[in-house]
Structures are given as C-alpha cells and as structure tokens.
C-alpha cells in the first residue's frame, strides 16, 4: 500500500511538473497579437490597456504587443512606464518593440500589422465641455494626429477619424478586428461612410460597442433577482430608432437553484421591466471601468466565442447597414446574428451559420 501511494504521489508530481513545462512552452510558442488602442492615455484607455495586458480580452495565454496612440505625449510616456513597471507576463518583447509597447502620437507606423484595434471616442470619456472643446481644437490643427476618436458631430473630428481609419486600412492585417467605442447612434451613422470603398478590412470586421448597455442590463437584473450576473443571459440591446437604444428582455433567462425562468416570468413586474427600458435608452457619460470592461467582453466573445445557448449584443454590419443585434460567435472571429421564429419566439439558427456548418 505504501509503495502504491508513493508511486501515485510521484506520478502526480511528475504530471503536474510536465503540465507546467508544457503550458509555458505553448505560451512562448503562441504568436503575439498586435493590439492598437487609440486614446490610450485617457481614462478609458488607462482602464482598458491593463486588462488587455493581463489577458482579460484575448485570453490568459495570449501574448500581446500593444500599440498606443494619444495626443498627450507626456501622459502616454508616463503610462508606458507604468505598464513596464507592472511586469505583465503577456506583454511581449519582440524586435524593436523591446518592451512590448510602442508609444507614439504618429498613427501611420503604429497601425502596421495590427490584429485588433480599439478606437475610443474622446466624447465617451470627456469630463467637461472644456475638455471636449480642447480636443476639438487640437484635432482641427493636427488632423492626422492619432488619439481618441471624436468624429461625429463636427467635420474636423470626422477628418481625424478618417485619417486614423486610412492608416489602419493601409497597414493593419486584412483580418484585423476593429471595435469603435463611441456613442452608438453616432457610430452607426458614420462608420459606413468612413470605411466605404476600402477593400482591406471587410465591414463584418468593423463593429461598435453596445455591450455597455447589455452588461448594465445583466447587472441590474441579477441584482434585482439576487443571483450572480453569470446566472442571467440573453438580454438584447436593440435600436428603437435612429438615436434610441432599448433593452429587450423577452428572451432573457434567469437561472436559480430551481432552474431557469424567463425574466418576465421570474419578476412578473412589467413596471420594473419598463423602467429598465427607460433607464437604458440614453447613454450618458459612462465610467471608464464600465466602458473598458464592456470593450474587453465584446472583443473576447468575438474572438474566443460565446457559450452555447448564449448570445450577446454587438453593433455590426448586416444587410447593408450597421445596427445592434443579438449575435453568437464561433471562437474563430466570426459572428452570427440570432433570429427568432415569429410563432414560437424561439431562436433559429442564422442562415449563414447553418450554411457554414453544413459546408464544414
């Protein structure tokens, strides 16, 4: 018995050590991904970049090379030093990017070979009209200076974003995944025009953020239900009109120890659900942490896949225009819109996904 226990103990220790060596080997061998963040020195960028460096966006074993753009040179350099001092294991060292970070305010060079781009709208994090005005003034004088994306009510901002988009399309990987963090109505209005006519990055790979409202709805429902947020799924953020977001809970599920129930069945309180709709209609200035976490969730699900039976809200290009839809993601960078049977109200497989699965 003692001999058997010793052999078992030795075998376990050997297996554990071998697994550790293999894990480290695989991590070293994984190709680092080039991740671009515009507006990196702002509040949202400051919250988002460490999440990326820690593996919360692209996976715990995925090395990254960060490319950071901003108009504030001093703040950007200070942020770079903090990232180096933090010694993130996934922050990859390669060639001239000796620290794994390229900090610059010139966009052309920093877009080269980009795999994932997160473009942050300065209005998403402006704390005052004066700050937004200062950003606008800077953009007018230097329309090709990289920084936060603020394109959308003034031509000068549109020109700034166009310059960034032009550099991205010229230098980024053809399969680059782009997330624009901006007011959904403005993003929907401008994205098609800004990226029109280009052939490098397909519209399906250019998205905008509605996960912010999606996550808020999940959080509030879980709080009211007294369950973990992971026990709530399948809310949908829809665009009621050109400027209004709406929370659709008709297909949302709450899971408790007694099993899953629809949100409407669980609460039986239409007034509270209506208030949830009203509260989520307008996006005001959001917190940097909330926005950054939602951006991480958006890209992670897009690239690594959504759980079986779960969909999330994304602003995507579909049937000739952009809009917020419930989507599932296959783990290979492809998203599929979830459609519903008008009679049963149950989800049906997206036609494109069904065809893809049939051909695989």
C-alpha positions in Angstrom: 0.0 0.0 0.0 2.8 2.4 1.0 4.6 1.6 -2.3 1.5 2.2 -4.3 0.9 5.5 -2.6 4.5 6.6 -3.2 4.2 5.7 -6.9 0.9 7.5 -7.2 2.4 10.6 -5.5 5.5 10.5 -7.7 3.3 10.1 -10.8 1.1 13.1 -9.8 4.1 15.3 -9.1 5.7 14.4 -12.4 2.5 15.0 -14.3 2.0 18.4 -12.6 5.5 19.5 -13.4 5.3 18.2 -17.0 2.0 20.1 -17.5 3.6 23.3 -16.2 6.5 22.9 -18.6 4.1 22.3 -21.5 2.0 25.3 -20.6 5.0 27.6 -20.5 6.2 26.1 -23.8 2.9 26.7 -25.5 2.8 30.2 -24.2 6.2 31.0 -25.6 5.3 29.5 -29.0 2.0 31.4 -29.4 2.3 34.2 -31.9 1.8 37.6 -30.2 -1.2 39.7 -31.4 -0.7 43.3 -32.2 -3.4 45.3 -30.4 -4.0 49.0 -31.2 -5.7 51.3 -28.7 -6.4 54.9 -29.7 -6.9 57.4 -26.9 -4.8 55.1 -24.7 -3.7 57.8 -22.3 -7.3 58.8 -21.5 -9.4 57.4 -18.6 -11.0 54.6 -20.7 -7.6 53.7 -22.2 -5.9 53.7 -18.8 -8.6 51.2 -17.6 -8.6 49.1 -20.8 -4.9 48.6 -21.6 -4.0 46.8 -18.3 -7.0 44.5 -18.9 -5.6 43.6 -22.3 -2.0 43.2 -20.9 -3.4 40.8 -18.2 -5.2 38.6 -20.7 -8.7 39.6 -19.9 -9.5 40.5 -23.6 -7.6 37.9 -25.6 -7.0 35.0 -23.2 -4.8 34.1 -20.3 -2.1 32.6 -22.6 -2.1 35.1 -25.5 0.9 37.4 -25.7 0.3 40.9 -27.0 2.2 43.8 -28.5 0.4 47.0 -27.5 0.3 49.9 -29.8 -0.9 53.0 -28.1 -2.0 56.3 -29.7 -2.9 59.6 -28.0 -2.4 63.3 -28.4 -0.9 63.7 -25.0 2.8 62.7 -25.3 3.6 63.2 -21.7 0.7 61.2 -20.3 1.4 58.4 -22.8 5.0 58.1 -21.8 4.1 58.0 -18.2 1.5 55.3 -18.9 4.1 53.3 -20.8 6.5 53.4 -17.8 3.7 52.1 -15.5 3.0 49.2 -17.9 6.7 48.3 -17.9 6.9 48.6 -14.1 3.8 46.3 -13.7 5.8 43.5 -15.5 2.8 41.9 -17.2 3.9 38.4 -18.4 1.8 38.6 -21.5 3.3 41.9 -22.6 5.6 40.5 -25.4 9.1 41.7 -26.2 9.9 41.4 -29.9 12.3 43.2 -32.3 12.3 47.0 -31.9 9.3 46.7 -29.6 11.7 45.8 -26.8 9.1 46.5 -24.0 6.1 45.2 -26.0 4.7 48.7 -26.1 5.1 51.3 -28.9 4.0 54.7 -27.5 3.6 57.3 -30.2 1.3 60.1 -31.4 2.0 59.4 -35.1 -0.6 56.9 -36.4 1.0 55.6 -39.6 3.7 53.5 -38.0 1.6 52.2 -35.1 -1.0 50.6 -37.4 1.4 48.3 -39.0 0.3 44.6 -38.8 -2.5 45.4 -36.2 -4.7 42.3 -35.4 -7.1 44.0 -33.1 -7.9 47.8 -32.9 -10.0 49.5 -30.2 -10.7 53.1 -31.2 -12.0 55.2 -28.3 -14.2 58.3 -28.9 -13.0 61.2 -26.8 -16.6 62.1 -26.0 -17.0 58.8 -24.3 -14.7 59.9 -21.5 -14.8 63.7 -21.6 -15.4 65.1 -18.1 -16.4 68.6 -19.3 -17.3 70.6 -22.3 -14.0 72.4 -22.0 -12.0 69.2 -22.3 -14.0 68.2 -25.4 -13.5 71.7 -26.8 -9.8 71.5 -26.2 -9.7 68.1 -28.0 -11.6 69.6 -30.9 -9.2 72.5 -31.2 -6.2 70.1 -31.2 -7.9 67.9 -33.9 -8.5 70.9 -36.1 -4.8 71.9 -36.2 -3.5 68.4 -36.5 -6.0 66.3 -38.4 -3.5 63.4 -38.7 -2.5 63.2 -35.1 -3.6 59.9 -33.5 -5.7 59.9 -30.4 -9.2 59.4 -29.3 -11.9 59.1 -32.0 -14.2 62.1 -31.9 -15.7 62.3 -35.4 -19.1 62.7 -35.2 -20.8 65.9 -35.0 -18.0 68.0 -36.5 -16.3 67.6 -39.8 -12.9 68.1 -38.1 -13.4 65.1 -35.9 -14.6 63.1 -38.9 -11.4 64.0 -40.7 -9.4 62.9 -37.7 -11.1 59.5 -37.6 -10.8 59.2 -41.4 -7.0 59.7 -41.1 -6.8 57.0 -38.4 -9.1 54.7 -40.4 -7.0 55.3 -43.6 -3.8 54.4 -41.7 -5.4 51.3 -40.2 -6.7 50.1 -43.5 -3.3 50.6 -45.2 -1.2 48.9 -42.6 -3.3 46.5 -40.5 -3.7 42.8 -41.0 -6.6 42.1 -43.5 -8.4 40.1 -40.8 -8.0 42.9 -38.2 -10.9 43.1 -35.9 -12.0 46.7 -35.2 -14.1 47.9 -32.2 -15.2 51.6 -32.1 -16.1 52.8 -28.6 -18.4 55.7 -29.3 -22.0 56.7 -28.9 -23.9 54.0 -30.8 -26.1 56.4 -32.8 -23.0 58.4 -34.0 -21.1 55.2 -34.7 -23.9 53.7 -36.8 -24.3 57.0 -38.7 -20.7 57.4 -39.6 -19.0 54.1 -39.8 -20.3 53.0 -43.2 -19.2 56.3 -44.8 -15.8 56.4 -43.2 -14.9 52.9 -44.2 -16.7 52.9 -47.6 -14.7 52.0 -50.6 -11.9 50.3 -48.9 -11.1 46.7 -49.7 -8.7 45.6 -47.0 -10.8 45.2 -43.9 -14.3 43.9 -44.5 -17.3 45.6 -42.9 -18.1 42.4 -40.9 -14.8 43.0 -39.1 -15.7 46.6 -38.1 -18.0 46.8 -35.1 -19.2 49.2 -32.4 -19.9 48.9 -28.7 -23.4 48.2 -27.4 -22.1 45.7 -24.8 -22.1 48.6 -22.4 -25.9 48.7 -22.2 -26.0 44.9 -22.4 -23.8 44.5 -19.4 -25.8 47.1 -17.5 -29.0 45.2 -18.1 -27.4 41.9 -16.9 -26.1 43.6 -13.8 -29.4 45.2 -12.8 -31.4 42.1 -13.5 -29.0 40.0 -11.4 -29.1 42.5 -8.6 -32.9 42.5 -8.5 -33.1 38.7 -8.8 -30.5 38.2 -6.1 -28.4 35.9 -8.3 -24.9 36.1 -9.8 -24.6 38.0 -13.1 -23.4 34.8 -14.7 -26.9 33.4 -14.0 -28.6 35.9 -16.3 -28.3 35.7 -20.0 -29.7 36.6 -23.4 -30.9 40.2 -23.0 -30.8 42.1 -26.3 -29.9 45.7 -27.0 -31.9 46.9 -29.9 -32.1 50.3 -31.6 -35.7 51.5 -31.3 -35.0 54.4 -33.7 -32.0 56.3 -35.1 -30.9 57.6 -31.7 -32.5 55.3 -29.1 -31.3 52.1 -27.5 -33.8 49.7 -26.0 -33.4 46.7 -23.7 -35.3 43.6 -24.9 -35.8 41.0 -22.2 -38.4 38.9 -24.0 -35.8 36.1 -24.4 -33.7 36.7 -21.3 -33.3 33.9 -18.8 -32.6 33.9 -15.0 -31.2 30.7 -13.5 -31.7 29.8 -9.9 -31.4 26.6 -7.9 -34.9 25.7 -9.1 -33.8 26.0 -12.8 -34.1 28.6 -15.5 -37.1 31.0 -15.9 -37.7 33.8 -18.4 -37.1 37.2 -16.9 -40.7 38.2 -17.4 -41.9 35.1 -15.6 -39.4 35.5 -12.8 -40.3 39.1 -11.9 -43.9 39.3 -13.1 -43.4 43.1 -12.8 -43.9 44.8 -16.1 -43.5 48.3 -14.5 -40.0 47.5 -13.2 -39.0 46.0 -16.6 -40.4 49.1 -18.3 -38.2 51.3 -16.1 -35.2 49.2 -17.1 -36.0 50.0 -20.7 -36.3 53.7 -20.0 -33.1 53.9 -17.9 -31.1 52.3 -20.7 -32.3 54.4 -23.6 -29.8 57.1 -23.4 -26.0 56.6 -22.9 -24.6 59.4 -20.7 -21.0 59.8 -19.8 -20.1 56.3 -18.6 -17.4 55.3 -16.2 -14.1 54.3 -17.6 -14.1 51.0 -15.8 -17.5 50.0 -17.1 -16.7 51.0 -20.6 -13.3 49.3 -20.6 -14.7 46.1 -19.1 -17.5 46.1 -21.7 -15.0 46.6 -24.6 -13.0 43.6 -23.2 -16.1 41.4 -23.1 -17.0 42.5 -26.7 -13.7 41.5 -28.2 -13.2 38.4 -26.0 -16.5 36.9 -27.1 -16.0 37.9 -30.7 -12.6 36.2 -30.9 -12.9 33.4 -28.4 -16.5 32.5 -28.8 -19.8 32.8 -26.8 -21.0 29.9 -24.6 -23.5 27.5 -26.1 -27.1 28.8 -25.9 -25.9 32.4 -25.1 -26.0 35.5 -27.3 -24.6 38.9 -26.7 -25.3 42.4 -28.2 -22.9 43.8 -30.8 -23.1 46.7 -33.2 -22.4 45.0 -36.6 -22.8 45.5 -40.3 -25.7 43.5 -41.6 -28.0 43.7 -44.7 -26.3 46.9 -45.9 -26.2 48.9 -42.7 -25.0 49.0 -39.1 -27.1 48.1 -36.2 -27.2 46.5 -32.7 -28.1 42.8 -32.9 -28.0 39.6 -30.7 -25.1 37.5 -32.0 -23.3 34.3 -31.3 -19.6 33.9 -32.0 -17.8 30.7 -33.1 -14.4 31.3 -31.5 -12.7 31.9 -34.8 -13.6 35.6 -35.2 -16.9 35.1 -36.9 -20.3 36.4 -35.5 -23.8 35.2 -36.5 -27.0 37.1 -35.9 -29.6 35.2 -33.8 -33.0 35.4 -35.4 -36.3 34.3 -33.8 -39.3 32.3 -35.0 -42.3 34.7 -35.1 -44.7 32.0 -33.9 -42.7 30.2 -31.2 -40.5 33.1 -30.3 -37.6 30.7 -30.1 -34.2 31.4 -31.6 -33.4 29.9 -35.0 -30.0 29.4 -36.5 -28.6 32.2 -38.6 -28.8 31.1 -42.3 -25.1 32.0 -42.9 -24.1 29.9 -39.8 -26.2 27.0 -40.9 -24.6 27.0 -44.4 -21.1 27.3 -42.9 -21.8 24.3 -40.6 -23.1 22.3 -43.5 -20.0 23.0 -45.5 -17.6 22.3 -42.7 
